[in-house]
Structures are given as C-alpha cells and as structure tokens.
Amino acid sequence: MIPFQTIDWSLIPKIEYKGESGVALWQTLQFEGLRVRIVEYSKGYLADHWCQKGHIVHCLEGEFVSELENGKTFIMKQGISYVVSDNMSSHRSFSEKGVKLMIIDGEFLGGSQK
C-alpha cells in the first residue's frame, strides 16, 4: 500500500541510459510492485532493444514513434497514451526531436519491472 504523498520531480536524480542512438534520462520512484518514471529521450533516440514488458506510457511533451516488432508504428504526441501488458508485444521507441514521458509499470501488468 502506498500512503498519500506528493512528488517533486525536480528532486529526483536523472540517470542516463544509452540507446542504440541517443540517450534516455530516467527519474524513477520505486514502490512495492510499482515503478513510476519520468523519462526523457534525446533527439535521435532509438531504443537498443525490443521490450516485452508491460507499461502505461503517457506523452507529456514532444513526440515519439512506438514501433512494434511486426512493423506497425504508432505516432505518440503530447496528451496521447498507450497501455500494454507484459509479453503482449515486442515494442521499441524512437524520437527524432526528443520527448518527455511518464511511464508506469509493475506487477499489475503481469510480471516484472526491470
């Protein structure tokens, strides 16, 4: 259970993760069975792997493409979200101009949080 709390994201450190190209900056809050992140992709960011994990992804600023391994693509702009459970798709992200996202994942989507 998570008690009521406010989050000042300016106090959460940004951790850099390299993509196939570009970088992702993660600000992460970890709760039991739940992870909440603000993630920023740099210009030209391309994920370095196909992800099988479940997420709720909401585009806060900018635009990115969510690509499925089967070739389908979805343009995700400010105010648009997607939801997927663990092992329901292989997906990866690309952002030409950079983007800022809120990503929520955890056990409620069917599995692990890594």
TIPATI-545272 format. One line per field, with one value per atom (N, C-alpha, C): residue number from 1; residue in one letter; atom name; x, y, z. Coordinates in nm, 2 decimals. Layout:
N
nr <- (NUM, ...)
rest <- (a, ...)
atom <- (CA, ...)
X <- (X, ...)
Y <- (Y, ...)
Z <- (Z, ...)
//
This chain:
114
nr <- (1, 1, 1, 2, 2, 2, 3, 3, 3, 4, 4, 4, 5, 5, 5, 6, 6, 6, 7, 7, 7, 8, 8, 8, 9, 9, 9, 10, 10, 10, 11, 11, 11, 12, 12, 12, 13, 13, 13, 14, 14, 14, 15, 15, 15, 16, 16, 16, 17, 17, 17, 18, 18, 18, 19, 19, 19, 20, 20, 20, 21, 21, 21, 22, 22, 22, 23, 23, 23, 24, 24, 24, 25, 25, 25, 26, 26, 26, 27, 27, 27, 28, 28, 28, 29, 29, 29, 30, 30, 30, 31, 31, 31, 32, 32, 32, 33, 33, 33, 34, 34, 34, 35, 35, 35, 36, 36, 36, 37, 37, 37, 38, 38, 38, 39, 39, 39, 40, 40, 40, 41, 41, 41, 42, 42, 42, 43, 43, 43, 44, 44, 44, 45, 45, 45, 46, 46, 46, 47, 47, 47, 48, 48, 48, 49, 49, 49, 50, 50, 50, 51, 51, 51, 52, 52, 52, 53, 53, 53, 54, 54, 54, 55, 55, 55, 56, 56, 56, 57, 57, 57, 58, 58, 58, 59, 59, 59, 60, 60, 60, 61, 61, 61, 62, 62, 62, 63, 63, 63, 64, 64, 64, 65, 65, 65, 66, 66, 66, 67, 67, 67, 68, 68, 68, 69, 69, 69, 70, 70, 70, 71, 71, 71, 72, 72, 72, 73, 73, 73, 74, 74, 74, 75, 75, 75, 76, 76, 76, 77, 77, 77, 78, 78, 78, 79, 79, 79, 80, 80, 80, 81, 81, 81, 82, 82, 82, 83, 83, 83, 84, 84, 84, 85, 85, 85, 86, 86, 86, 87, 87, 87, 88, 88, 88, 89, 89, 89, 90, 90, 90, 91, 91, 91, 92, 92, 92, 93, 93, 93, 94, 94, 94, 95, 95, 95, 96, 96, 96, 97, 97, 97, 98, 98, 98, 99, 99, 99, 100, 100, 100, 101, 101, 101, 102, 102, 102, 103, 103, 103, 104, 104, 104, 105, 105, 105, 106, 106, 106, 107, 107, 107, 108, 108, 108, 109, 109, 109, 110, 110, 110, 111, 111, 111, 112, 112, 112, 113, 113, 113, 114, 114, 114)
rest <- (m, m, m, i, i, i, p, p, p, f, f, f, q, q, q, t, t, t, i, i, i, d, d, d, w, w, w, s, s, s, l, l, l, i, i, i, p, p, p, k, k, k, i, i, i, e, e, e, y, y, y, k, k, k, g, g, g, e, e, e, s, s, s, g, g, g, v, v, v, a, a, a, l, l, l, w, w, w, q, q, q, t, t, t, l, l, l, q, q, q, f, f, f, e, e, e, g, g, g, l, l, l, r, r, r, v, v, v, r, r, r, i, i, i, v, v, v, e, e, e, y, y, y, s, s, s, k, k, k, g, g, g, y, y, y, l, l, l, a, a, a, d, d, d, h, h, h, w, w, w, c, c, c, q, q, q, k, k, k, g, g, g, h, h, h, i, i, i, v, v, v, h, h, h, c, c, c, l, l, l, e, e, e, g, g, g, e, e, e, f, f, f, v, v, v, s, s, s, e, e, e, l, l, l, e, e, e, n, n, n, g, g, g, k, k, k, t, t, t, f, f, f, i, i, i, m, m, m, k, k, k, q, q, q, g, g, g, i, i, i, s, s, s, y, y, y, v, v, v, v, v, v, s, s, s, d, d, d, n, n, n, m, m, m, s, s, s, s, s, s, h, h, h, r, r, r, s, s, s, f, f, f, s, s, s, e, e, e, k, k, k, g, g, g, v, v, v, k, k, k, l, l, l, m, m, m, i, i, i, i, i, i, d, d, d, g, g, g, e, e, e, f, f, f, l, l, l, g, g, g, g, g, g, s, s, s, q, q, q, k, k, k)
atom <- (N, CA, C, N, CA, C, N, CA, C, N, CA, C, N, CA, C, N, CA, C, N, CA, C, N, CA, C, N, CA, C, N, CA, C, N, CA, C, N, CA, C, N, CA, C, N, CA, C, N, CA, C, N, CA, C, N, CA, C, N, CA, C, N, CA, C, N, CA, C, N, CA, C, N, CA, C, N, CA, C, N, CA, C, N, CA, C, N, CA, C, N, CA, C, N, CA, C, N, CA, C, N, CA, C, N, CA, C, N, CA, C, N, CA, C, N, CA, C, N, CA, C, N, CA, C, N, CA, C, N, CA, C, N, CA, C, N, CA, C, N, CA, C, N, CA, C, N, CA, C, N, CA, C, N, CA, C, N, CA, C, N, CA, C, N, CA, C, N, CA, C, N, CA, C, N, CA, C, N, CA, C, N, CA, C, N, CA, C, N, CA, C, N, CA, C, N, CA, C, N, CA, C, N, CA, C, N, CA, C, N, CA, C, N, CA, C, N, CA, C, N, CA, C, N, CA, C, N, CA, C, N, CA, C, N, CA, C, N, CA, C, N, CA, C, N, CA, C, N, CA, C, N, CA, C, N, CA, C, N, CA, C, N, CA, C, N, CA, C, N, CA, C, N, CA, C, N, CA, C, N, CA, C, N, CA, C, N, CA, C, N, CA, C, N, CA, C, N, CA, C, N, CA, C, N, CA, C, N, CA, C, N, CA, C, N, CA, C, N, CA, C, N, CA, C, N, CA, C, N, CA, C, N, CA, C, N, CA, C, N, CA, C, N, CA, C, N, CA, C, N, CA, C, N, CA, C, N, CA, C, N, CA, C, N, CA, C, N, CA, C, N, CA, C, N, CA, C, N, CA, C, N, CA, C, N, CA, C, N, CA, C, N, CA, C, N, CA, C)
X <- (0.08, 0.00, 0.09, 0.04, 0.12, 0.04, 0.10, 0.03, 0.03, -0.06, -0.07, 0.07, 0.12, 0.24, 0.25, 0.32, 0.34, 0.48, 0.51, 0.64, 0.69, 0.80, 0.87, 0.97, 0.94, 1.03, 1.16, 1.17, 1.30, 1.40, 1.35, 1.44, 1.49, 1.43, 1.46, 1.57, 1.69, 1.80, 1.77, 1.83, 1.82, 1.94, 1.90, 2.00, 2.00, 2.12, 2.13, 2.15, 2.07, 2.08, 2.10, 2.20, 2.23, 2.13, 2.09, 2.01, 2.10, 2.04, 2.12, 2.17, 2.09, 2.14, 2.07, 2.14, 2.08, 2.08, 2.02, 2.02, 1.88, 1.85, 1.72, 1.76, 1.70, 1.72, 1.60, 1.62, 1.51, 1.52, 1.40, 1.38, 1.28, 1.32, 1.25, 1.20, 1.08, 1.03, 0.99, 1.04, 1.01, 0.93, 0.81, 0.73, 0.72, 0.66, 0.65, 0.55, 0.60, 0.51, 0.48, 0.54, 0.51, 0.63, 0.65, 0.75, 0.69, 0.73, 0.68, 0.80, 0.80, 0.92, 0.87, 0.96, 0.96, 1.08, 1.06, 1.17, 1.18, 1.30, 1.32, 1.41, 1.37, 1.45, 1.51, 1.64, 1.71, 1.67, 1.71, 1.69, 1.76, 1.70, 1.76, 1.76, 1.69, 1.69, 1.63, 1.69, 1.64, 1.67, 1.57, 1.59, 1.69, 1.77, 1.87, 1.82, 1.69, 1.63, 1.48, 1.42, 1.28, 1.23, 1.14, 1.09, 0.96, 0.96, 0.84, 0.76, 0.81, 0.74, 0.62, 0.53, 0.41, 0.43, 0.36, 0.38, 0.25, 0.23, 0.14, 0.23, 0.22, 0.31, 0.22, 0.25, 0.18, 0.28, 0.26, 0.34, 0.31, 0.41, 0.39, 0.43, 0.54, 0.59, 0.66, 0.64, 0.71, 0.64, 0.72, 0.66, 0.76, 0.71, 0.79, 0.71, 0.78, 0.72, 0.74, 0.63, 0.63, 0.62, 0.72, 0.73, 0.71, 0.62, 0.61, 0.70, 0.74, 0.83, 0.77, 0.63, 0.56, 0.56, 0.62, 0.63, 0.53, 0.42, 0.33, 0.40, 0.36, 0.41, 0.30, 0.32, 0.22, 0.29, 0.24, 0.29, 0.23, 0.31, 0.27, 0.30, 0.20, 0.22, 0.17, 0.20, 0.16, 0.01, -0.02, -0.15, -0.20, -0.12, -0.16, -0.09, -0.16, -0.10, -0.11, -0.04, -0.06, -0.05, -0.11, -0.11, -0.09, 0.00, 0.03, 0.07, 0.02, 0.06, 0.19, 0.26, 0.38, 0.36, 0.45, 0.46, 0.34, 0.28, 0.18, 0.22, 0.35, 0.40, 0.55, 0.63, 0.76, 0.76, 0.81, 0.80, 0.93, 0.95, 1.06, 1.03, 1.10, 1.07, 1.18, 1.14, 1.23, 1.17, 1.26, 1.22, 1.32, 1.27, 1.35, 1.39, 1.30, 1.32, 1.33, 1.31, 1.31, 1.17, 1.16, 1.02, 1.04, 0.93, 0.92, 0.80, 0.82, 0.71, 0.69, 0.57, 0.55, 0.52, 0.60, 0.59, 0.56, 0.45, 0.41, 0.41, 0.48, 0.47, 0.48, 0.46, 0.46, 0.39, 0.37, 0.32, 0.18, 0.10, -0.04, -0.05, 0.06, 0.06, 0.11, 0.13, 0.16, 0.30, 0.38, 0.51, 0.61, 0.74, 0.85, 0.85, 0.95, 0.95, 1.09, 1.17, 1.31, 1.31)
Y <- (-0.12, 0.00, 0.12, 0.22, 0.35, 0.46, 0.52, 0.63, 0.75, 0.85, 0.97, 1.04, 1.09, 1.16, 1.25, 1.36, 1.44, 1.41, 1.43, 1.41, 1.53, 1.58, 1.69, 1.63, 1.62, 1.56, 1.63, 1.76, 1.83, 1.77, 1.70, 1.64, 1.50, 1.44, 1.30, 1.30, 1.24, 1.24, 1.18, 1.23, 1.17, 1.08, 0.96, 0.85, 0.83, 0.84, 0.82, 0.68, 0.64, 0.51, 0.53, 0.47, 0.49, 0.40, 0.46, 0.38, 0.33, 0.27, 0.24, 0.37, 0.47, 0.61, 0.70, 0.80, 0.89, 0.84, 0.91, 0.87, 0.89, 0.81, 0.83, 0.87, 0.97, 1.01, 0.96, 0.88, 0.83, 0.90, 0.94, 0.97, 0.87, 0.79, 0.67, 0.68, 0.64, 0.62, 0.47, 0.40, 0.25, 0.23, 0.16, 0.12, -0.03, -0.10, -0.24, -0.27, -0.34, -0.38, -0.27, -0.16, -0.04, 0.04, 0.08, 0.18, 0.29, 0.42, 0.54, 0.61, 0.65, 0.72, 0.84, 0.94, 1.05, 1.01, 1.00, 0.96, 1.06, 1.10, 1.20, 1.13, 1.12, 1.07, 1.19, 1.18, 1.29, 1.29, 1.39, 1.39, 1.27, 1.21, 1.09, 0.96, 0.96, 0.84, 0.72, 0.61, 0.48, 0.38, 0.31, 0.21, 0.10, 0.05, -0.05, -0.20, -0.21, -0.35, -0.34, -0.46, -0.48, -0.51, -0.44, -0.46, -0.54, -0.64, -0.73, -0.69, -0.59, -0.56, -0.47, -0.48, -0.40, -0.26, -0.16, -0.02, 0.05, 0.15, 0.26, 0.38, 0.43, 0.54, 0.65, 0.77, 0.89, 1.00, 1.05, 1.16, 1.29, 1.35, 1.48, 1.59, 1.58, 1.68, 1.61, 1.67, 1.62, 1.51, 1.43, 1.32, 1.21, 1.09, 0.97, 0.87, 0.77, 0.66, 0.54, 0.47, 0.34, 0.24, 0.16, 0.06, -0.08, -0.16, -0.30, -0.38, -0.49, -0.58, -0.63, -0.64, -0.68, -0.57, -0.45, -0.35, -0.24, -0.25, -0.15, -0.03, 0.09, 0.20, 0.29, 0.36, 0.45, 0.58, 0.69, 0.82, 0.87, 0.89, 0.93, 1.07, 1.16, 1.30, 1.34, 1.46, 1.52, 1.49, 1.43, 1.40, 1.26, 1.19, 1.05, 0.95, 0.84, 0.73, 0.60, 0.50, 0.36, 0.27, 0.16, 0.06, -0.07, -0.15, -0.29, -0.37, -0.50, -0.59, -0.66, -0.72, -0.80, -0.90, -0.92, -1.03, -1.02, -0.90, -0.89, -0.83, -0.77, -0.72, -0.70, -0.70, -0.65, -0.51, -0.41, -0.27, -0.20, -0.09, -0.01, 0.14, 0.23, 0.37, 0.44, 0.54, 0.63, 0.77, 0.86, 1.00, 1.09, 1.15, 1.23, 1.36, 1.43, 1.56, 1.56, 1.44, 1.44, 1.44, 1.38, 1.37, 1.35, 1.38, 1.36, 1.28, 1.17, 1.07, 1.05, 1.00, 0.94, 0.79, 0.71, 0.56, 0.49, 0.42, 0.34, 0.19, 0.11, -0.03, -0.10, -0.23, -0.31, -0.44, -0.50, -0.63, -0.64, -0.53, -0.53, -0.55, -0.54, -0.56, -0.70, -0.78, -0.92, -0.97, -0.90, -0.95, -0.86, -0.87, -0.79, -0.65, -0.57, -0.43, -0.39, -0.47, -0.43, -0.38)
Z <- (0.00, 0.00, 0.00, -0.07, -0.08, -0.02, 0.09, 0.16, 0.07, 0.09, 0.01, 0.02, -0.09, -0.09, -0.22, -0.21, -0.33, -0.38, -0.51, -0.57, -0.63, -0.59, -0.65, -0.74, -0.87, -0.97, -0.98, -0.95, -0.95, -0.85, -0.75, -0.65, -0.68, -0.79, -0.82, -0.92, -0.89, -0.99, -1.12, -1.23, -1.36, -1.39, -1.43, -1.46, -1.61, -1.67, -1.82, -1.86, -1.96, -2.03, -2.18, -2.23, -2.37, -2.46, -2.57, -2.66, -2.77, -2.88, -3.00, -3.05, -3.05, -3.07, -2.97, -2.93, -2.83, -2.69, -2.60, -2.46, -2.40, -2.30, -2.22, -2.08, -2.02, -1.89, -1.80, -1.70, -1.62, -1.48, -1.43, -1.29, -1.24, -1.14, -1.10, -0.96, -0.93, -0.80, -0.80, -0.70, -0.69, -0.56, -0.58, -0.47, -0.48, -0.38, -0.39, -0.50, -0.60, -0.72, -0.82, -0.80, -0.89, -0.91, -1.04, -1.07, -1.15, -1.11, -1.18, -1.22, -1.35, -1.41, -1.49, -1.49, -1.59, -1.68, -1.81, -1.90, -2.01, -2.04, -2.15, -2.25, -2.38, -2.48, -2.56, -2.58, -2.65, -2.80, -2.87, -3.02, -3.08, -3.17, -3.24, -3.15, -3.04, -2.96, -3.03, -3.02, -3.06, -2.96, -2.90, -2.80, -2.85, -2.76, -2.80, -2.79, -2.77, -2.76, -2.79, -2.82, -2.83, -2.69, -2.64, -2.50, -2.50, -2.41, -2.39, -2.26, -2.19, -2.06, -2.08, -1.98, -1.99, -1.93, -1.99, -1.95, -1.97, -1.89, -1.93, -1.96, -2.08, -2.13, -2.17, -2.11, -2.14, -2.19, -2.31, -2.36, -2.30, -2.23, -2.17, -2.26, -2.33, -2.42, -2.54, -2.66, -2.78, -2.85, -2.91, -3.00, -3.01, -3.02, -3.05, -3.12, -3.18, -3.25, -3.17, -3.14, -3.08, -3.19, -3.21, -3.32, -3.26, -3.32, -3.29, -3.38, -3.32, -3.40, -3.53, -3.53, -3.65, -3.76, -3.73, -3.83, -3.81, -3.73, -3.71, -3.63, -3.66, -3.59, -3.54, -3.43, -3.37, -3.33, -3.39, -3.35, -3.22, -3.12, -2.99, -2.97, -2.95, -2.93, -2.79, -2.76, -2.63, -2.60, -2.49, -2.45, -2.49, -2.56, -2.60, -2.52, -2.49, -2.40, -2.48, -2.43, -2.47, -2.35, -2.35, -2.24, -2.31, -2.25, -2.29, -2.17, -2.16, -2.06, -2.09, -1.99, -2.02, -2.12, -2.21, -2.31, -2.41, -2.43, -2.53, -2.66, -2.66, -2.78, -2.76, -2.87, -2.87, -2.93, -2.85, -2.89, -2.86, -2.93, -2.90, -2.94, -2.89, -2.91, -2.99, -3.07, -3.15, -3.14, -3.11, -3.11, -3.19, -3.30, -3.38, -3.31, -3.24, -3.19, -3.03, -2.97, -2.82, -2.77, -2.65, -2.59, -2.44, -2.37, -2.22, -2.19, -2.12, -2.10, -1.95, -1.91, -1.78, -1.81, -1.74, -1.77, -1.63, -1.63, -1.51, -1.54, -1.46, -1.48, -1.35, -1.35, -1.23, -1.24, -1.13, -1.12, -1.17, -1.16, -1.21, -1.36, -1.43, -1.58, -1.61, -1.51, -1.54, -1.52, -1.45, -1.43, -1.36, -1.41, -1.35, -1.39, -1.33, -1.35, -1.41, -1.45, -1.50, -1.63)
//
